[in-house]
Amino acid sequence: MNKVFISILTGLALFAASASAQTTSDLGTWSSIQLIKSFGAPYAMARLEHRSYDRIRNTECWFAMAGAGYNFNSWFKGDLSYEYWRIPAAGELVQHKAVLSLTETLKRDGLALALREKYELAYDPAAKTFSNTLRTRLRGQYKAPDSIFTPYLMFEIFSSLDSGKWVRSLHYAGTEISLGGGHSLDFFYMYHTYDKGGLMAACHVLGIGYTFVF
């Protein structure tokens, strides 16, 4: 397990390093608040997130999410949620999203490797159009005994199910910080590559998140 974990993390790091060789164009921030209520195996969740761009001077978008899920066992869970998006950077575009997520997690000796598959059905009420996106995310993390820090590397790729084309990729390096009592913070750096008119564009993102599990 340890050798597999280290090999995957090394691959993720090399992929991110390769991506960082691309031309960068911007700096933004992603800030979020998330609440998770556990009922044993079932759980409910809510999230509010704001994203900036243009060297952190303007709002790119914000969204609110509400959903519920179920822990089928110690390594597999699934959830379904609704997201309301408003995107000022695209002319105050509004989107409604139905999202299905399935996550498998392997754990051993403080190491955890998680694969998440997420399907998004988005509706644009102005254009009256639907779009379908598949998101695949691989996350590796390590929590040392008696430490409040859980550092991680994460990679996520977005693919359009309508055109079959790559949409964007996210390359993360960060750490979660346990504050006790179900409270935690998440700090990360992300290199974001995305399709812009058929060409690859990229930006740097600094992120902070707060989560309360109760």
N, C-alpha and C positions, 0 to 999 in steps of 0.2 A: 504493500500500500504506500509506504513512504517513498519508494523509488518511482512508482507511478505518479504520485503527487508531485514530486520534485521535477520529474520530466515534463509534466504538463505545465507547471508554473514557469519552467525555463522556456518552453515553447511560447507561452503567452508573453513573457518578457521580450523575447526576440521578435515576436510579431509586433508588439508595441514599439520597439526600437526601430523596426523597419518602417512602420507607419510614420514615425516622427521625422523621417527623412523627407516627407512630403512638404510642399509649401504651405505654411500656415498663414492665416489671414485675420484672426480675431481672438478676443478673450472674452469669456462670459462666465456666469455663475449659475449654479443650480442650487436652490435652497428649498428644503421640504420639512414638513411636519407630518408624522404618521402615528396613528393610534391603532392598536391591535387588541381586541378583547377575546380572550380564550374562554371557551365553554367546555374544556376537555379536548376531545377530538375536533369538534367544530370551532370555528373562529369567525369573527367579524373584523373588518378593517376599514379605515378611512385615511385619506391622504390629501394634502394640499401642497402644491409645488409651484414655485416661481422660477423662471429662467430669464437671464439677461444676456445681452450680446452687445455688439458695437463698442467694445472695450468697457463693458459693464455700464454703459451710459443709458441704455434703453431696454425695455421689456421685450423679449422675444415672444414669450408665451407664458401662460399659467394654466393649470388644470386642477380640478377637484375630482377625487375618486371615492367610491364607496362600493364595498363588496363583501363577500363571505366565502369561506373555504372549509376544507375538511382534511385533517391529517389521517390518512388511511392506515399508516403504520409509522414506524420510527424513521423511515427513509423516503416516503412518498406522500406528497400532498397535492391538492388541486384547489383552485379557486376561480370564481367568476365575479366580474366587477363591471361597473359602469363608470365612464370618465367623461367629464365635460371640459372641453378645451376652448380657450380663446387665444388667438394668435395675432397680436397687434402687428408683428413683423410681416404678416401676409395680408395686411389690410383689414384687420379685425375679423379675420376668418374664424368661424365657429365650427367645431366638430363634436359629434357625439360618438363615443366608442363603446362597443361591447367587447370585453376582453376575457379570454379563457386561458388559464395558466396551469401548467403541470410541472412539478419540480421533483427531481430525484437527488438525494444527498447521501454520500458515503462518508462515514466518520471513523477515525481511528487515532488514538493518542494525541488528541488536540488538533489533528488535521481534519479538514472537511473539504470535500469536492462536490459541487452541486451543478447539475445540468438542468436548465429551465427552458421549456418550450412554451412560447406565448403566441396565441392567435388573436389578432385585432381586426374587428369589423368596424370601420369608420364610416360615418354618414355626414356629408356636407349639406346642410339644409338649404344654403343659398344656390348651389349648383344642382341639388337633388341627385347626388351621385354617391355611390358606395365604393369603398376600396378595402382590399384584404391584404394584410401583412402578417408574415411569420417572423418571429424574433427568437433567435437561439442564443442563450447566454451560458457561458461556462465560468464558474467562480471557484477559486481556490483560496483557502484561508487557514490560518494557524492561530490557535489560542494557547499560550503558555500557561502552565499551572500558576495560580495566584497572581495573574496579571489582569489588569483592566483593559489591555489592548488586544484587539484581534485584527492583525494586518491581513490584507487580502490583495489579490490580483484578479481582474475580471475582464472578460471580453464578450461583447455582444454584437451580433450581426443581424441586420434587418433586410428581409427579402420581400419584394412585392409578389403576391400570389396572382396578381392580375397580368403583369408583364413578364414575370419570371426573372426580373432584374434585381441586382443589388441596389439597396437604397442608402444605407449608412452603416458604419461600424463604430463602436464605442470601446475604448481601451482605458481601463481604470487601474489605478494604484491608490490604495487608501487604508484606513484603519477605523474600526469601530471602537468606541471607548465606553465601557460599562460604568454607569454612575450609581448603580444599585437600585433596588426597588422597582425593577422593570424599566428604568430610564436609561437611555443610551444616546450617544452622539456618533455621527459618521462624518469623517473628513476624507475627501479624496481629490485627486487630480485625474482629469480625464482628457484624453486626446480623441477628438471627435472628427471622423472623416465622413464625408457625405457627397452624394451626387448633386451637382449644380449645373444644370443645363448640359448634361452629358459629360462633364468634366469633374474630376475629384477636387473637392475643396476641403479645408480642414480648419479647426479652431481648437484653442485650449479652453478648458473649463475647470473652475475651482468649485468644489461642492461642499455643502454642509447640510446634514440632516439630523433631525431629532425624532426618536421613536420612543413611545411609551407602550409597553405590553402589560396588560392587567387582566 
